[in-house]
Amino acid sequence: MEKIKAEKVAVNSKLPSSYRLNTSYQWTGHEMDDTIADLEARLGRYDGTCMKVDTEESFALKPSKSLLGLCNEASNINQSLPDSPTETHGVHKSKTNKLEFDCRLHHAWETEHEISGIADRQLLLKEFRKQTTEGQWTMKDEQDLFCSSLDEVSPNQLAAQLGAMITVCQDLLKRLERKRQGDESMEKGTHELPFKQSTDYSKAAHLNTLVSKLREENKELKQRIAIVENLNSEWQKYDQGREEYVKGLCKRLKESDPLAGVGVALRAGVGTEALVQQEIARLNCLLDEKMKDCTKLRRELEDSRKEYQEHIQALKQQALIYEEDFKCERADRERAQSKIQDLQQEVLRLQLKLRKKQERGDASAMCWVHLGHRMSAHIQVDGAEPLMTSADQPGLQQSSRQLATVQNNSQGLMDLQCP
């Protein structure tokens, strides 16, 4: 059981690394196919092209197998050229041959550089394998290595890596099958053993539970493997569609490139200087036009900025004016309210004085009555009392009316107060 657990832990630990390796191998495979196709297209440009030197028969140019062979071919072409070219036609042919030789030599250096980059990738892969076995490689390092060495891969090395991946997957499947067979045999043995004691029965039950758990985990692992395979197939389809889309975009860019015709003319070596001068003049004209457009747009931008600044300043001034008006109105309302309160207090004070004066007048009239003429005085007082009451009533009514009007005015002004 301990061995089975250890194998299960090892398989679970290897699954994420195998997923990452599988995806990286797929990416590198597609990139290798693209680089091989690009190299074949570059070499195919010179396939089938015929060349004739002086009076000799024309021969077809083919890609040489190595840089040494290319140099030998170039030396043979130079030896076949005439020693003393006297005619202008021979001079022109020698120039064209020299240009072709330079192009071929440049192409050879490019291929040699690509081959050296592919050879350097083997060292990177060795380091990658060493660090993955030691457990010191992180996901970020894998991404950096994959991005840096994506364009440098050889088909033989990719085939070897894929073969190693296939062997690892087959080994994992064999281990899973062995586990399943061992679990089945253990289950049969546990069923056939006689359970004589309770301790043996508990141990057998524990083993059965462990076996069931291991089976469930194996099923889950198989399901995960199936899911990963489906995802890999979907990713391959998506990658193929993306590659086709990128190739179409590259073709469009090549077709729309204005310097494509100039490049072909430069390779052919016909009228290179005149075409280059024309192209330079055309590009200078375009540059002048673009510079004029830029200056015009810059002026428009500055004008619009000035207009926006003026508009913002005007809005700020309006806001300040409104704020000052609001403050003035609030101060006026506060002054009016204070005046109204002062007037109300003055009215109340005057009303109190008036009432006191009326009370004093009534008391003085009563005191002046003579004792000898008490009856007449009483009659006079009785006759004067209704007069006094009749005279006082209009004053009291007027005071009550004034109080009501003052209260109404105070309530209206209180409603007009600023919050």
TORGUKE-887568 format. One record per residue (C-alpha): residue number from 1; x, y, z. Coordinates in Angstrom, 2 decimals. Layout:
BEGIN
<atom pos="NUM" x="X" y="Y" z="Z"/>
...
This chain:
BEGIN
<atom pos="1" x="0.00" y="0.00" z="0.00"/>
<atom pos="2" x="2.82" y="2.40" z="0.75"/>
<atom pos="3" x="4.32" y="1.74" z="-2.67"/>
<atom pos="4" x="0.96" y="2.42" z="-4.33"/>
<atom pos="5" x="0.59" y="5.67" z="-2.41"/>
<atom pos="6" x="4.11" y="6.74" z="-3.34"/>
<atom pos="7" x="3.47" y="5.98" z="-7.01"/>
<atom pos="8" x="0.19" y="7.88" z="-6.87"/>
<atom pos="9" x="1.91" y="10.92" z="-5.36"/>
<atom pos="10" x="4.64" y="10.74" z="-8.02"/>
<atom pos="11" x="2.03" y="10.56" z="-10.80"/>
<atom pos="12" x="0.10" y="13.53" z="-9.36"/>
<atom pos="13" x="3.30" y="15.56" z="-9.08"/>
<atom pos="14" x="4.29" y="14.76" z="-12.68"/>
<atom pos="15" x="0.90" y="15.64" z="-14.21"/>
<atom pos="16" x="1.24" y="19.49" z="-14.23"/>
<atom pos="17" x="4.79" y="19.32" z="-15.60"/>
<atom pos="18" x="3.64" y="16.90" z="-18.30"/>
<atom pos="19" x="0.80" y="19.27" z="-19.22"/>
<atom pos="20" x="3.22" y="22.18" z="-19.53"/>
<atom pos="21" x="5.70" y="20.12" z="-21.53"/>
<atom pos="22" x="2.95" y="18.94" z="-23.87"/>
<atom pos="23" x="1.78" y="22.48" z="-24.58"/>
<atom pos="24" x="5.36" y="23.71" z="-25.03"/>
<atom pos="25" x="6.11" y="20.85" z="-27.44"/>
<atom pos="26" x="3.02" y="21.71" z="-29.45"/>
<atom pos="27" x="4.04" y="25.36" z="-29.63"/>
<atom pos="28" x="7.60" y="24.50" z="-30.62"/>
<atom pos="29" x="6.34" y="22.04" z="-33.25"/>
<atom pos="30" x="4.18" y="24.67" z="-34.90"/>
<atom pos="31" x="6.97" y="27.23" z="-34.78"/>
<atom pos="32" x="9.39" y="24.70" z="-36.29"/>
<atom pos="33" x="6.99" y="24.02" z="-39.13"/>
<atom pos="34" x="6.74" y="27.76" z="-39.78"/>
<atom pos="35" x="10.52" y="28.26" z="-39.77"/>
<atom pos="36" x="11.06" y="25.27" z="-42.06"/>
<atom pos="37" x="8.41" y="26.57" z="-44.46"/>
<atom pos="38" x="10.03" y="30.02" z="-44.39"/>
<atom pos="39" x="13.47" y="28.59" z="-45.12"/>
<atom pos="40" x="12.08" y="26.47" z="-47.93"/>
<atom pos="41" x="10.37" y="29.53" z="-49.39"/>
<atom pos="42" x="13.63" y="31.50" z="-49.21"/>
<atom pos="43" x="15.55" y="28.72" z="-50.90"/>
<atom pos="44" x="12.79" y="28.25" z="-53.46"/>
<atom pos="45" x="13.31" y="31.78" z="-54.73"/>
<atom pos="46" x="16.60" y="30.73" z="-56.29"/>
<atom pos="47" x="15.49" y="27.28" z="-57.46"/>
<atom pos="48" x="15.10" y="26.97" z="-61.20"/>
<atom pos="49" x="16.81" y="30.27" z="-62.01"/>
<atom pos="50" x="19.15" y="29.92" z="-64.98"/>
<atom pos="51" x="22.43" y="31.74" z="-65.43"/>
<atom pos="52" x="24.67" y="32.11" z="-68.50"/>
<atom pos="53" x="28.31" y="33.21" z="-68.43"/>
<atom pos="54" x="29.71" y="34.58" z="-71.72"/>
<atom pos="55" x="29.53" y="31.83" z="-74.35"/>
<atom pos="56" x="29.05" y="28.91" z="-71.99"/>
<atom pos="57" x="25.73" y="27.11" z="-71.62"/>
<atom pos="58" x="23.28" y="28.32" z="-69.02"/>
<atom pos="59" x="23.05" y="26.36" z="-65.79"/>
<atom pos="60" x="20.39" y="26.30" z="-63.08"/>
<atom pos="61" x="21.11" y="27.71" z="-59.64"/>
<atom pos="62" x="20.33" y="25.39" z="-56.73"/>
<atom pos="63" x="20.76" y="25.80" z="-52.98"/>
<atom pos="64" x="24.15" y="24.54" z="-51.90"/>
<atom pos="65" x="24.48" y="22.01" z="-49.10"/>
<atom pos="66" x="27.02" y="24.01" z="-47.10"/>
<atom pos="67" x="28.87" y="27.31" z="-47.01"/>
<atom pos="68" x="32.01" y="25.69" z="-48.42"/>
<atom pos="69" x="30.11" y="24.44" z="-51.47"/>
<atom pos="70" x="28.68" y="27.90" z="-52.00"/>
<atom pos="71" x="32.16" y="29.44" z="-51.92"/>
<atom pos="72" x="33.41" y="26.82" z="-54.40"/>
<atom pos="73" x="30.57" y="27.63" z="-56.77"/>
<atom pos="74" x="31.33" y="31.33" z="-56.49"/>
<atom pos="75" x="35.03" y="30.72" z="-57.25"/>
<atom pos="76" x="34.12" y="28.60" z="-60.29"/>
<atom pos="77" x="31.90" y="31.40" z="-61.58"/>
<atom pos="78" x="34.70" y="33.93" z="-61.08"/>
<atom pos="79" x="37.18" y="31.68" z="-62.92"/>
<atom pos="80" x="34.78" y="31.23" z="-65.81"/>
<atom pos="81" x="34.58" y="35.01" z="-66.29"/>
<atom pos="82" x="36.89" y="36.57" z="-68.95"/>
<atom pos="83" x="40.23" y="37.99" z="-67.77"/>
<atom pos="84" x="40.14" y="41.20" z="-69.82"/>
<atom pos="85" x="36.60" y="42.39" z="-70.49"/>
<atom pos="86" x="36.82" y="44.92" z="-73.27"/>
<atom pos="87" x="33.19" y="45.33" z="-74.29"/>
<atom pos="88" x="30.51" y="47.08" z="-72.29"/>
<atom pos="89" x="28.26" y="44.01" z="-72.50"/>
<atom pos="90" x="30.86" y="41.91" z="-70.70"/>
<atom pos="91" x="31.31" y="44.58" z="-68.02"/>
<atom pos="92" x="27.56" y="44.67" z="-67.42"/>
<atom pos="93" x="27.43" y="40.89" z="-67.12"/>
<atom pos="94" x="30.30" y="40.89" z="-64.65"/>
<atom pos="95" x="28.50" y="43.45" z="-62.50"/>
<atom pos="96" x="25.28" y="41.44" z="-62.51"/>
<atom pos="97" x="27.22" y="38.29" z="-61.62"/>
<atom pos="98" x="28.92" y="40.10" z="-58.76"/>
<atom pos="99" x="25.57" y="41.29" z="-57.42"/>
<atom pos="100" x="24.16" y="37.78" z="-57.60"/>
<atom pos="101" x="27.24" y="36.43" z="-55.83"/>
<atom pos="102" x="26.84" y="39.00" z="-53.05"/>
<atom pos="103" x="23.17" y="38.09" z="-52.65"/>
<atom pos="104" x="23.97" y="34.40" z="-52.46"/>
<atom pos="105" x="26.77" y="35.02" z="-49.97"/>
<atom pos="106" x="24.45" y="37.11" z="-47.76"/>
<atom pos="107" x="21.83" y="34.38" z="-47.91"/>
<atom pos="108" x="24.48" y="31.82" z="-46.95"/>
<atom pos="109" x="25.50" y="33.86" z="-43.93"/>
<atom pos="110" x="21.85" y="34.10" z="-42.86"/>
<atom pos="111" x="21.39" y="30.33" z="-43.10"/>
<atom pos="112" x="24.63" y="29.77" z="-41.18"/>
<atom pos="113" x="23.39" y="32.10" z="-38.41"/>
<atom pos="114" x="20.09" y="30.22" z="-38.19"/>
<atom pos="115" x="21.92" y="26.88" z="-38.00"/>
<atom pos="116" x="24.12" y="28.20" z="-35.17"/>
<atom pos="117" x="21.00" y="29.38" z="-33.29"/>
<atom pos="118" x="19.45" y="25.92" z="-33.65"/>
<atom pos="119" x="22.63" y="24.35" z="-32.28"/>
<atom pos="120" x="22.60" y="26.73" z="-29.30"/>
<atom pos="121" x="19.06" y="25.63" z="-28.47"/>
<atom pos="122" x="20.31" y="22.14" z="-27.57"/>
<atom pos="123" x="22.23" y="23.58" z="-24.62"/>
<atom pos="124" x="19.12" y="25.42" z="-23.43"/>
<atom pos="125" x="17.07" y="22.23" z="-23.57"/>
<atom pos="126" x="19.72" y="20.33" z="-21.59"/>
<atom pos="127" x="19.62" y="23.02" z="-18.92"/>
<atom pos="128" x="15.82" y="22.92" z="-18.95"/>
<atom pos="129" x="15.78" y="19.15" z="-18.41"/>
<atom pos="130" x="18.38" y="19.34" z="-15.66"/>
<atom pos="131" x="16.51" y="22.04" z="-13.74"/>
<atom pos="132" x="13.14" y="20.31" z="-14.16"/>
<atom pos="133" x="14.60" y="17.11" z="-12.67"/>
<atom pos="134" x="16.07" y="19.08" z="-9.75"/>
<atom pos="135" x="12.73" y="20.86" z="-9.13"/>
<atom pos="136" x="14.18" y="24.39" z="-9.35"/>
<atom pos="137" x="12.34" y="25.50" z="-12.47"/>
<atom pos="138" x="9.33" y="27.80" z="-12.13"/>
<atom pos="139" x="6.48" y="28.65" z="-14.45"/>
<atom pos="140" x="7.93" y="32.10" z="-15.17"/>
<atom pos="141" x="11.29" y="30.60" z="-16.14"/>
<atom pos="142" x="9.52" y="28.18" z="-18.48"/>
<atom pos="143" x="7.69" y="31.05" z="-20.16"/>
<atom pos="144" x="10.89" y="33.10" z="-20.51"/>
<atom pos="145" x="12.80" y="30.17" z="-21.99"/>
<atom pos="146" x="9.93" y="29.29" z="-24.29"/>
<atom pos="147" x="9.60" y="32.86" z="-25.57"/>
<atom pos="148" x="13.36" y="33.33" z="-26.03"/>
<atom pos="149" x="13.92" y="30.04" z="-27.90"/>
<atom pos="150" x="10.66" y="29.76" z="-29.80"/>
<atom pos="151" x="12.16" y="30.62" z="-33.17"/>
<atom pos="152" x="15.22" y="28.38" z="-32.73"/>
<atom pos="153" x="14.30" y="24.70" z="-32.95"/>
<atom pos="154" x="15.26" y="21.79" z="-35.20"/>
<atom pos="155" x="12.87" y="19.13" z="-36.51"/>
<atom pos="156" x="15.10" y="16.24" z="-35.39"/>
<atom pos="157" x="15.27" y="17.56" z="-31.87"/>
<atom pos="158" x="11.53" y="18.17" z="-31.80"/>
<atom pos="159" x="10.91" y="14.61" z="-32.98"/>
<atom pos="160" x="13.20" y="13.29" z="-30.24"/>
<atom pos="161" x="11.40" y="15.35" z="-27.60"/>
<atom pos="162" x="8.00" y="14.19" z="-28.79"/>
<atom pos="163" x="9.20" y="10.59" z="-28.72"/>
<atom pos="164" x="10.40" y="11.03" z="-25.14"/>
<atom pos="165" x="7.03" y="12.53" z="-24.21"/>
<atom pos="166" x="5.21" y="9.59" z="-25.79"/>
<atom pos="167" x="7.35" y="7.12" z="-23.87"/>
<atom pos="168" x="6.65" y="8.97" z="-20.61"/>
<atom pos="169" x="2.90" y="8.87" z="-21.29"/>
<atom pos="170" x="3.07" y="5.16" z="-22.13"/>
<atom pos="171" x="4.99" y="4.51" z="-18.93"/>
<atom pos="172" x="2.32" y="6.35" z="-16.94"/>
<atom pos="173" x="-0.44" y="4.30" z="-18.57"/>
<atom pos="174" x="1.41" y="1.09" z="-17.79"/>
<atom pos="175" x="1.78" y="2.12" z="-14.17"/>
<atom pos="176" x="-1.92" y="2.91" z="-13.95"/>
<atom pos="177" x="-2.80" y="-0.49" z="-15.41"/>
<atom pos="178" x="-0.44" y="-2.20" z="-12.97"/>
<atom pos="179" x="-2.06" y="-0.33" z="-10.10"/>
<atom pos="180" x="-5.50" y="-1.36" z="-11.26"/>
<atom pos="181" x="-4.46" y="-5.00" z="-11.59"/>
<atom pos="182" x="-2.77" y="-4.93" z="-8.17"/>
<atom pos="183" x="-5.88" y="-3.38" z="-6.62"/>
<atom pos="184" x="-8.08" y="-6.08" z="-8.16"/>
<atom pos="185" x="-5.77" y="-8.83" z="-6.94"/>
<atom pos="186" x="-5.69" y="-7.31" z="-3.46"/>
<atom pos="187" x="-9.47" y="-7.09" z="-3.44"/>
<atom pos="188" x="-9.78" y="-10.76" z="-4.46"/>
<atom pos="189" x="-7.28" y="-11.78" z="-1.78"/>
<atom pos="190" x="-9.12" y="-9.79" z="0.86"/>
<atom pos="191" x="-12.42" y="-11.45" z="-0.10"/>
<atom pos="192" x="-10.89" y="-14.96" z="0.00"/>
<atom pos="193" x="-9.17" y="-14.58" z="3.38"/>
<atom pos="194" x="-11.09" y="-16.02" z="6.35"/>
<atom pos="195" x="-11.91" y="-13.41" z="8.90"/>
<atom pos="196" x="-11.45" y="-15.23" z="12.19"/>
<atom pos="197" x="-10.88" y="-12.35" z="14.56"/>
<atom pos="198" x="-12.35" y="-8.90" z="14.94"/>
<atom pos="199" x="-8.93" y="-7.24" z="14.55"/>
<atom pos="200" x="-8.41" y="-8.91" z="11.20"/>
<atom pos="201" x="-11.88" y="-7.83" z="10.13"/>
<atom pos="202" x="-11.16" y="-4.16" z="10.98"/>
<atom pos="203" x="-7.87" y="-4.29" z="9.07"/>
<atom pos="204" x="-9.60" y="-5.78" z="6.05"/>
<atom pos="205" x="-12.28" y="-3.08" z="6.16"/>
<atom pos="206" x="-9.59" y="-0.43" z="6.31"/>
<atom pos="207" x="-7.82" y="-1.96" z="3.34"/>
<atom pos="208" x="-11.08" y="-2.10" z="1.39"/>
<atom pos="209" x="-11.71" y="1.58" z="2.02"/>
<atom pos="210" x="-8.18" y="2.42" z="0.90"/>
<atom pos="211" x="-8.62" y="0.34" z="-2.24"/>
<atom pos="212" x="-11.92" y="2.07" z="-3.05"/>
<atom pos="213" x="-10.30" y="5.46" z="-2.54"/>
<atom pos="214" x="-7.42" y="4.52" z="-4.81"/>
<atom pos="215" x="-9.85" y="3.36" z="-7.48"/>
<atom pos="216" x="-11.74" y="6.63" z="-7.31"/>
<atom pos="217" x="-8.49" y="8.57" z="-7.56"/>
<atom pos="218" x="-7.43" y="6.49" z="-10.57"/>
<atom pos="219" x="-10.76" y="7.21" z="-12.23"/>
<atom pos="220" x="-10.35" y="10.92" z="-11.57"/>
<atom pos="221" x="-6.83" y="10.83" z="-13.03"/>
<atom pos="222" x="-8.09" y="9.10" z="-16.16"/>
<atom pos="223" x="-10.85" y="11.69" z="-16.51"/>
<atom pos="224" x="-8.31" y="14.46" z="-16.15"/>
<atom pos="225" x="-6.10" y="12.88" z="-18.80"/>
<atom pos="226" x="-9.09" y="12.70" z="-21.16"/>
<atom pos="227" x="-9.93" y="16.35" z="-20.46"/>
<atom pos="228" x="-6.32" y="17.36" z="-21.15"/>
<atom pos="229" x="-6.32" y="15.45" z="-24.43"/>
<atom pos="230" x="-9.54" y="17.18" z="-25.50"/>
<atom pos="231" x="-8.10" y="20.56" z="-24.57"/>
<atom pos="232" x="-4.92" y="19.80" z="-26.51"/>
<atom pos="233" x="-6.92" y="18.88" z="-29.61"/>
<atom pos="234" x="-8.98" y="22.08" z="-29.31"/>
<atom pos="235" x="-5.81" y="24.10" z="-28.82"/>
<atom pos="236" x="-4.26" y="22.56" z="-31.93"/>
<atom pos="237" x="-7.33" y="23.54" z="-33.97"/>
<atom pos="238" x="-7.21" y="27.06" z="-32.59"/>
<atom pos="239" x="-3.47" y="27.28" z="-33.24"/>
<atom pos="240" x="-3.90" y="26.17" z="-36.85"/>
<atom pos="241" x="-6.62" y="28.76" z="-37.43"/>
<atom pos="242" x="-4.47" y="31.44" z="-35.87"/>
<atom pos="243" x="-1.49" y="30.51" z="-38.02"/>
<atom pos="244" x="-3.61" y="30.71" z="-41.16"/>
<atom pos="245" x="-4.91" y="34.11" z="-40.09"/>
<atom pos="246" x="-1.37" y="35.37" z="-39.39"/>
<atom pos="247" x="-0.15" y="34.09" z="-42.75"/>
<atom pos="248" x="-2.99" y="35.90" z="-44.50"/>
<atom pos="249" x="-2.11" y="39.11" z="-42.70"/>
<atom pos="250" x="1.54" y="38.72" z="-43.68"/>
<atom pos="251" x="0.56" y="38.28" z="-47.32"/>
<atom pos="252" x="-1.60" y="41.40" z="-47.17"/>
<atom pos="253" x="1.24" y="43.37" z="-45.63"/>
<atom pos="254" x="3.64" y="42.19" z="-48.32"/>
<atom pos="255" x="1.14" y="43.14" z="-51.02"/>
<atom pos="256" x="0.47" y="46.57" z="-49.50"/>
<atom pos="257" x="4.16" y="47.29" z="-48.78"/>
<atom pos="258" x="5.25" y="50.18" z="-51.03"/>
<atom pos="259" x="8.89" y="49.11" z="-50.82"/>
<atom pos="260" x="8.23" y="45.61" z="-52.19"/>
<atom pos="261" x="8.78" y="46.67" z="-55.82"/>
<atom pos="262" x="11.92" y="48.49" z="-54.82"/>
<atom pos="263" x="13.22" y="45.36" z="-53.06"/>
<atom pos="264" x="12.65" y="43.23" z="-56.16"/>
<atom pos="265" x="14.37" y="45.79" z="-58.32"/>
<atom pos="266" x="17.32" y="45.90" z="-55.94"/>
<atom pos="267" x="17.65" y="42.12" z="-56.05"/>
<atom pos="268" x="17.48" y="42.08" z="-59.84"/>
<atom pos="269" x="20.10" y="44.83" z="-59.98"/>
<atom pos="270" x="18.34" y="46.87" z="-62.71"/>
<atom pos="271" x="18.17" y="50.64" z="-62.29"/>
<atom pos="272" x="18.76" y="50.52" z="-58.53"/>
<atom pos="273" x="20.06" y="54.06" z="-58.05"/>
<atom pos="274" x="17.27" y="55.74" z="-60.01"/>
<atom pos="275" x="14.56" y="53.79" z="-58.21"/>
<atom pos="276" x="16.11" y="54.52" z="-54.85"/>
<atom pos="277" x="16.29" y="58.24" z="-55.62"/>
<atom pos="278" x="12.67" y="58.27" z="-56.79"/>
<atom pos="279" x="11.55" y="56.43" z="-53.67"/>
<atom pos="280" x="13.52" y="58.82" z="-51.45"/>
<atom pos="281" x="11.95" y="61.84" z="-53.15"/>
<atom pos="282" x="8.46" y="60.36" z="-52.78"/>
<atom pos="283" x="9.03" y="59.59" z="-49.12"/>
<atom pos="284" x="10.38" y="63.11" z="-48.52"/>
<atom pos="285" x="7.23" y="64.58" z="-50.07"/>
<atom pos="286" x="5.07" y="62.38" z="-47.88"/>
<atom pos="287" x="7.09" y="63.40" z="-44.84"/>
<atom pos="288" x="6.63" y="67.11" z="-45.63"/>
<atom pos="289" x="2.88" y="66.64" z="-46.02"/>
<atom pos="290" x="2.65" y="64.78" z="-42.73"/>
<atom pos="291" x="4.69" y="67.48" z="-40.98"/>
<atom pos="292" x="2.34" y="70.16" z="-42.32"/>
<atom pos="293" x="-0.65" y="68.19" z="-41.13"/>
<atom pos="294" x="0.95" y="67.85" z="-37.71"/>
<atom pos="295" x="1.59" y="71.61" z="-37.43"/>
<atom pos="296" x="-1.99" y="72.34" z="-38.51"/>
<atom pos="297" x="-3.41" y="69.93" z="-35.97"/>
<atom pos="298" x="-1.14" y="71.40" z="-33.29"/>
<atom pos="299" x="-2.45" y="74.91" z="-33.98"/>
<atom pos="300" x="-6.04" y="73.71" z="-33.90"/>
<atom pos="301" x="-5.36" y="72.00" z="-30.60"/>
<atom pos="302" x="-3.87" y="75.17" z="-29.12"/>
<atom pos="303" x="-6.85" y="77.25" z="-30.33"/>
<atom pos="304" x="-9.32" y="74.82" z="-28.84"/>
<atom pos="305" x="-7.40" y="74.85" z="-25.56"/>
<atom pos="306" x="-7.52" y="78.66" z="-25.46"/>
<atom pos="307" x="-11.28" y="78.65" z="-26.11"/>
<atom pos="308" x="-11.82" y="76.12" z="-23.34"/>
<atom pos="309" x="-9.72" y="78.20" z="-20.94"/>
<atom pos="310" x="-11.70" y="81.37" z="-21.74"/>
<atom pos="311" x="-14.98" y="79.53" z="-21.29"/>
<atom pos="312" x="-13.81" y="78.16" z="-17.94"/>
<atom pos="313" x="-12.74" y="81.64" z="-16.77"/>
<atom pos="314" x="-16.13" y="83.10" z="-17.76"/>
<atom pos="315" x="-17.94" y="80.37" z="-15.86"/>
<atom pos="316" x="-15.77" y="81.01" z="-12.80"/>
<atom pos="317" x="-16.58" y="84.76" z="-12.92"/>
<atom pos="318" x="-20.31" y="84.01" z="-13.18"/>
<atom pos="319" x="-20.09" y="81.66" z="-10.22"/>
<atom pos="320" x="-18.34" y="84.35" z="-8.14"/>
<atom pos="321" x="-20.99" y="86.93" z="-9.09"/>
<atom pos="322" x="-23.80" y="84.57" z="-8.13"/>
<atom pos="323" x="-22.10" y="83.84" z="-4.83"/>
<atom pos="324" x="-21.73" y="87.55" z="-4.02"/>
<atom pos="325" x="-25.38" y="88.23" z="-4.90"/>
<atom pos="326" x="-26.48" y="85.38" z="-2.68"/>
<atom pos="327" x="-24.40" y="86.70" z="0.22"/>
<atom pos="328" x="-25.80" y="90.26" z="-0.22"/>
<atom pos="329" x="-29.39" y="89.01" z="-0.29"/>
<atom pos="330" x="-28.78" y="86.95" z="2.82"/>
<atom pos="331" x="-27.30" y="89.97" z="4.66"/>
<atom pos="332" x="-30.27" y="92.17" z="3.61"/>
<atom pos="333" x="-32.71" y="89.57" z="4.88"/>
<atom pos="334" x="-30.90" y="89.32" z="8.19"/>
<atom pos="335" x="-30.98" y="93.15" z="8.58"/>
<atom pos="336" x="-34.68" y="93.32" z="7.75"/>
<atom pos="337" x="-35.40" y="90.55" z="10.23"/>
<atom pos="338" x="-33.46" y="92.36" z="12.97"/>
<atom pos="339" x="-35.34" y="95.63" z="12.22"/>
<atom pos="340" x="-38.68" y="93.84" z="12.35"/>
<atom pos="341" x="-37.83" y="92.34" z="15.72"/>
<atom pos="342" x="-36.79" y="95.78" z="17.05"/>
<atom pos="343" x="-40.03" y="97.33" z="15.81"/>
<atom pos="344" x="-42.09" y="94.56" z="17.40"/>
<atom pos="345" x="-40.38" y="95.17" z="20.73"/>
<atom pos="346" x="-40.98" y="98.94" z="20.41"/>
<atom pos="347" x="-44.69" y="98.40" z="19.66"/>
<atom pos="348" x="-45.09" y="96.13" z="22.67"/>
<atom pos="349" x="-43.34" y="98.68" z="24.89"/>
<atom pos="350" x="-45.58" y="101.50" z="23.64"/>
<atom pos="351" x="-48.71" y="99.40" z="24.18"/>
<atom pos="352" x="-47.66" y="98.72" z="27.76"/>
<atom pos="353" x="-47.10" y="102.45" z="28.36"/>
<atom pos="354" x="-50.51" y="103.26" z="26.89"/>
<atom pos="355" x="-52.24" y="100.78" z="29.16"/>
<atom pos="356" x="-50.44" y="102.14" z="32.23"/>
<atom pos="357" x="-51.46" y="105.71" z="31.35"/>
<atom pos="358" x="-55.10" y="104.69" z="30.92"/>
<atom pos="359" x="-55.10" y="102.93" z="34.30"/>
<atom pos="360" x="-53.57" y="106.00" z="36.01"/>
<atom pos="361" x="-56.20" y="108.29" z="34.44"/>
<atom pos="362" x="-59.08" y="106.15" z="35.75"/>
<atom pos="363" x="-57.62" y="106.11" z="39.26"/>
<atom pos="364" x="-57.18" y="109.93" z="39.38"/>
<atom pos="365" x="-60.80" y="110.51" z="38.28"/>
<atom pos="366" x="-62.08" y="108.37" z="41.10"/>
<atom pos="367" x="-59.99" y="110.17" z="43.72"/>
<atom pos="368" x="-61.35" y="113.68" z="42.93"/>
<atom pos="369" x="-64.94" y="112.83" z="44.00"/>
<atom pos="370" x="-66.12" y="114.86" z="47.08"/>
<atom pos="371" x="-67.46" y="113.12" z="50.14"/>
<atom pos="372" x="-70.42" y="115.56" z="50.61"/>
<atom pos="373" x="-71.64" y="114.98" z="47.10"/>
<atom pos="374" x="-71.19" y="111.25" z="47.07"/>
<atom pos="375" x="-74.49" y="110.56" z="45.37"/>
<atom pos="376" x="-73.95" y="113.09" z="42.62"/>
<atom pos="377" x="-70.46" y="111.88" z="42.20"/>
<atom pos="378" x="-71.71" y="108.38" z="41.94"/>
<atom pos="379" x="-74.17" y="109.45" z="39.32"/>
<atom pos="380" x="-71.44" y="111.32" z="37.45"/>
<atom pos="381" x="-69.13" y="108.41" z="37.74"/>
<atom pos="382" x="-71.83" y="106.08" z="36.52"/>
<atom pos="383" x="-72.43" y="108.36" z="33.61"/>
<atom pos="384" x="-68.72" y="108.73" z="32.92"/>
<atom pos="385" x="-67.89" y="105.07" z="33.13"/>
<atom pos="386" x="-69.67" y="104.08" z="29.97"/>
<atom pos="387" x="-68.06" y="107.04" z="28.28"/>
<atom pos="388" x="-64.65" y="105.93" z="29.42"/>
<atom pos="389" x="-65.30" y="102.37" z="28.43"/>
<atom pos="390" x="-66.66" y="103.50" z="25.10"/>
<atom pos="391" x="-63.62" y="105.71" z="24.64"/>
<atom pos="392" x="-61.19" y="102.97" z="25.63"/>
<atom pos="393" x="-62.66" y="100.28" z="23.43"/>
<atom pos="394" x="-61.58" y="101.74" z="20.08"/>
<atom pos="395" x="-58.03" y="102.17" z="21.40"/>
<atom pos="396" x="-57.90" y="98.60" z="22.56"/>
<atom pos="397" x="-59.30" y="97.39" z="19.26"/>
<atom pos="398" x="-56.72" y="99.39" z="17.36"/>
<atom pos="399" x="-53.90" y="98.00" z="19.52"/>
<atom pos="400" x="-55.15" y="94.45" z="18.99"/>
<atom pos="401" x="-55.33" y="95.03" z="15.25"/>
<atom pos="402" x="-51.81" y="96.43" z="15.19"/>
<atom pos="403" x="-50.54" y="93.41" z="17.12"/>
<atom pos="404" x="-52.22" y="91.05" z="14.66"/>
<atom pos="405" x="-50.76" y="92.87" z="11.63"/>
<atom pos="406" x="-47.29" y="92.93" z="13.21"/>
<atom pos="407" x="-47.50" y="89.22" z="13.98"/>
<atom pos="408" x="-48.61" y="88.43" z="10.42"/>
<atom pos="409" x="-45.77" y="90.52" z="8.99"/>
<atom pos="410" x="-43.27" y="88.84" z="11.30"/>
<atom pos="411" x="-44.50" y="85.40" z="10.24"/>
<atom pos="412" x="-44.19" y="86.32" z="6.55"/>
<atom pos="413" x="-40.67" y="87.61" z="7.04"/>
<atom pos="414" x="-39.75" y="84.54" z="9.02"/>
<atom pos="415" x="-40.82" y="82.49" z="6.00"/>
<atom pos="416" x="-38.53" y="84.58" z="3.79"/>
<atom pos="417" x="-35.48" y="83.95" z="5.97"/>
<atom pos="418" x="-32.41" y="82.41" z="4.30"/>
<atom pos="419" x="-31.70" y="78.84" z="5.33"/>
